Amino acid sequence: MAGQFTKSITSEEVVARLEQGKPLSIIDVREPDEWNSGHIPGAKHLPLGQISARHSELDPKRETIVVCRSGNRSGLACELLEAMGYDVVNLTGGMLGWKGRLEF
């Protein structure tokens, strides 16, 4: 079942968009200790286990990039959100492959 989402994006593509000043909607579905160890600037923390209860905090019409540690949990989140009508994109490789700046 995991990985049945439509779109993905690379770290390099996200970094390029951020450097161009494009406004991005990014959610980080990792656990709080992972989030606190560093996250993408401007990302919103929405742990995977809270997606069902908090998905209304997202704009279903706006493309949202979903990130986790390696890309597996974000893939599950993308699958769930896409089934609910959200426009989501999985960050390939997750934070392990992140090439940009971190916020703490």
Secondary structure, DSSP 4 states (H G I P E B T S, - for coil): -TT--SEEE-HHHHHHHHHTT---EEEE-S-HHHHHT-B-TT-EE--GGGHHHHGGGS-TTS-EEEE-SSSHHHHHHHHHHHHTT--EEEETTGGGG--S--B-
